């Protein structure tokens, strides 16, 4: 843990030259406030300044004064986890520091955008979705990251039992040069010694992308790596088609849960905000059938459909057993889909084209992306 920090108050857009905190002669200057993280921390884009030199942007998450002790412990657990997850497709955590009563988590910043923003580009382009090779390429990199996560061990070689639990499009970042990184490990499950137990009644992770077996047993489900396989299947389906599987009208009807139906007050609460209550999602997952997946995959090629169907099997025993198996199928489909290899360079070209077309779209008027700094006019000080 760091020491000897000072903090300067930051307010709104005027704070782009303010020091968020300092440590050992390095000031961390606020570029802009990125919003809040899914677990409620203030999220900043910062640049380190040392001896007059300003470095590349980093991300800082601020745990404010008065936060309960378990919140601090979760950040410490996240840093310990990160030390076992050194992989080019996994976002690096750079350290945890304190300034008085406040705590800062420093992470690398991928100069690009989230997959959630890429999906927004497709909407702005009048529902023209990214190519199958692009989606397979991104999902393949994430599957490789998940394989590394699930196989992680401690210093003595004992499995850490890591499960991400919060895989979603906004937690996957794609650099403008085509790199892909998986982040957002704040809700990950592990067998780390002295890990922080989840409070009773709290559901950690991203329920909108949760596997049916997890939703079926909201209080008692034992974390399983196949949860992440299912979540990646949902993310891939959404990237390919723009469809949210649990949001299908036909699935709502099959579950007997029209969108406006009022459900009883929940006895559990989700860690992250969602468009539906946990019991609502539980009912949708219970009604999910292969025909709903097939409906959502309209327009997708037959080989890729088969892959997504297998990732989204309701019975986990019929699903890909590991993220490595899913990765291998994604990569094989990617190779088979093209005469020329599809890699980072081609992904970068496709991504930049999508951003350019989205910026010039008639739908751009009045549209506001959740992520700042994507279009030039959104960058503070741009002229």
C-alpha positions, 0 to 999 in steps of 0.5 A: 500500500502506498503512503505520503499521498495528497489529494486535490478536490476535483469538480466536473469538467473544469478538473482536467488539469487538477491533481487527483493524487500524488505519490513518490514525486509523481502527480496523477492529473485528471483528464476527465471523470469517466463516471462510476464503475459497476461497483460504485467507485468514482472512475477517472482517466489520469495521466502521470506527471513526473519531473515535467514529463507527462506519461500515457493515460491510466485509469484510477478508481476512487474508493471514497472516505467512509467506505466500509472495510469490506469495500477496501478488502475487496480492492485488496483481493482484486490486486492479489488476484491480478498478480496471478493474471499476467496475460496480454489479453487481460487488463493489468492492475498497477497498484492500490494506494491510499491518500488519507481516508481514500483509496485509489486503484490504478489500472492500465488504460486501453486506448480504444473503446469497449465492445459495448461502444462497438455495438452502439456504433452498429446501432448508429450505422442503422443496425449494420453489425460488425463482421463475423470475423471481427466478432470471432476475433474478439470473442476468441481473445476473450475466451483465451483470457478466460482460459488463463483466468480459470487455470490460474494457481497460487504460488504453490500451484494450487487452483484459485478457482477463479470465475469472472461472473461479470462478463459483459460487452462493457468489460471488454476493451478493444484498442484502436490498433486491434488489441483485445483485453478483458477487464472488470474483475471487481466481482470475480470469485476466487479461493484466495485465502482470506477472501471477502465473503459475499454478504447474504442476499447480495448477488455478485456479478452481472446477472443480465449475462448470467448462465441459467443454472446460476439464475435458477439458484440465486442464493446457493449456486456454486461458481463454475467456469462454465458460467463464463462460457455461457456469458461469453456466448451471450456477448458474442450473440449480441455483438453479431446481431444486436439482440439481447437474448433474455430480452426477446419478446418470444422468451418473455412470452414463454416465461409468462412475464410480459415486460410490464408485469409487476413482480413481487419485491425481491428478497435478494439484490443484484450488485450491479443495476439491471433492466430486470429484477433477479426473479425476472431473469430467473424466469426467463432463463428457466424458459430459455430453449434452443429455438430462442437462440435460433431466433436471435441468430437470424442472419448469422452463418450456419457454422457460427450459429452452431458454435453459439448454440453450444456455448448457450446450452441450458444444461452446462454439461452440454456446453463447452466444458472449458473456455479453451474448447470454446477458444479453439472453435472460435479460432477454427471458425475464424480461419475457415471464414476467410482466405486471408488471416484475420488479426489485429490489423484487420480488426483495427481497420474495421473498428475505425471504419465503424467509428467513422461511419457512426460519427457521420450517421444521421442517428448521431444527432441526439445520441450520447455514448456511455463512454467519453472521448470516442468522438473528437467533439467529446474530448475536453479541449478539442477544437 
